[in-house]
Amino acid sequence: MEEHTFYLNRCQELAQQAAVAGESAVGCVIVKDGSIIGEGEEQSRRLKDVTRHAEVVAVLDAVHRFGSCEGATLYTNMEPCLLCSYVIRHYKIAHVVFTNYCGELGGTSQPFNILTTDTIKKWGIPPIVVVK
């Protein structure tokens, strides 16, 4: 549990940076083998690119720096949305830990529970989701 707290605190720091920059207050870190391999904060408004959610930025950071984030844990202060859930599944992230639900656009919400569905065989087993 202390491990979750450490990484979620880093998400909060990144979220605060995003908020100061005029973005939605969302931060994300990707962790593998006890090390942060990717970080991201919301950048959609600054970059005028709706795909630059904190989770996507963190995944791309990890992939660019380490080649993969398969089997990693993604921490974020907000439930991954549909877009981010697709990216998480595509890159085969094994665990997702978040603190706040985002409502009808969340990846764990029916009928579009992209993050948790086991019906898309190409993606394999969905990640284990922990809500803190």
C-alpha positions in Angstrom: 0.0 0.0 0.0 2.9 2.4 0.7 4.2 1.8 -2.8 0.8 2.8 -4.2 0.9 6.0 -2.1 4.4 7.0 -3.3 3.4 6.7 -7.0 0.0 8.3 -6.5 1.6 11.2 -4.8 3.8 11.7 -7.9 0.7 11.6 -10.0 -0.7 14.4 -7.8 2.5 16.5 -8.3 2.2 16.1 -12.1 -1.6 16.9 -11.9 -0.8 20.1 -10.0 1.7 21.1 -12.7 -0.9 20.5 -15.4 -3.5 22.6 -13.5 -1.0 25.5 -13.1 -0.5 25.3 -16.9 -4.3 25.6 -17.4 -4.9 21.9 -18.1 -7.2 19.4 -16.4 -5.5 18.3 -13.2 -4.4 14.8 -14.3 -1.0 13.1 -13.8 0.3 9.6 -14.6 3.3 7.5 -14.0 4.3 4.1 -15.5 6.2 1.8 -13.1 8.0 -1.4 -14.0 10.3 -3.4 -11.7 10.1 -0.8 -9.0 11.2 2.1 -11.2 9.2 4.9 -12.9 9.8 4.4 -16.7 7.3 7.0 -17.9 5.6 10.1 -16.7 2.9 12.4 -18.1 0.7 15.2 -17.3 -2.4 16.5 -19.2 -1.3 18.5 -22.2 -4.3 18.6 -24.5 -5.0 22.3 -24.3 -1.4 23.4 -24.6 -0.7 21.2 -27.6 -4.2 21.7 -29.1 -4.3 17.9 -29.3 -7.2 16.0 -27.7 -5.1 12.8 -27.6 -2.5 14.2 -25.2 -4.1 12.9 -22.0 -1.7 12.3 -19.1 -1.9 8.5 -19.5 -1.1 8.6 -23.2 1.8 11.0 -22.6 3.2 8.7 -19.9 2.8 5.5 -22.1 4.5 7.2 -25.0 7.3 8.4 -22.7 7.9 4.8 -21.5 7.8 3.4 -25.0 10.2 6.0 -26.4 12.6 5.6 -23.5 12.4 1.9 -22.8 10.8 0.3 -25.9 7.8 -1.2 -24.1 5.7 -0.9 -21.0 4.2 -4.4 -21.3 3.6 -5.8 -17.9 4.0 -2.5 -16.1 1.7 -0.7 -13.7 0.0 2.6 -14.6 -0.8 5.0 -11.8 -3.1 8.0 -12.3 -5.2 10.3 -10.2 -8.2 9.9 -12.6 -9.9 6.8 -14.1 -8.5 6.3 -17.6 -11.0 7.4 -20.2 -12.0 5.4 -23.3 -9.1 6.8 -25.3 -6.5 6.1 -22.5 -8.0 2.7 -21.9 -7.5 1.7 -25.5 -3.8 2.8 -25.3 -3.4 0.9 -22.0 -4.8 -2.3 -23.5 -2.8 -1.9 -26.7 0.5 -1.6 -24.8 -0.4 -4.5 -22.5 -0.1 -2.8 -19.2 -0.8 -5.3 -16.5 -2.1 -3.2 -13.6 -3.9 0.1 -13.4 -4.3 2.1 -10.1 -6.4 5.2 -9.9 -8.1 7.4 -7.3 -11.1 9.1 -8.9 -13.8 7.9 -11.3 -14.4 10.1 -14.3 -18.0 9.3 -15.0 -19.6 8.1 -18.3 -16.4 8.4 -20.3 -14.4 6.1 -17.9 -12.9 2.9 -19.2 -14.4 0.8 -16.5 -18.0 2.0 -17.1 -20.6 0.0 -19.0 -21.3 -0.3 -21.9 -17.9 0.9 -23.0 -15.7 -0.8 -20.4 -12.7 -1.0 -22.7 -10.2 -1.2 -19.8 -11.9 -4.2 -18.1 -13.6 -6.1 -20.9 -12.4 -9.6 -21.6 -14.3 -9.9 -24.9 -11.6 -8.5 -27.1 -9.5 -11.6 -27.6 -6.6 -9.7 -29.4 -5.9 -7.8 -26.2 -5.7 -10.8 -24.0 -6.3 -10.6 -20.3 -7.4 -7.1 -19.0 -5.3 -5.3 -16.5 -5.9 -5.7 -12.8 -7.6 -2.5 -11.7 -7.3 -1.1 -8.2 -9.2 2.0 -7.1 -7.6 3.8 -4.1 
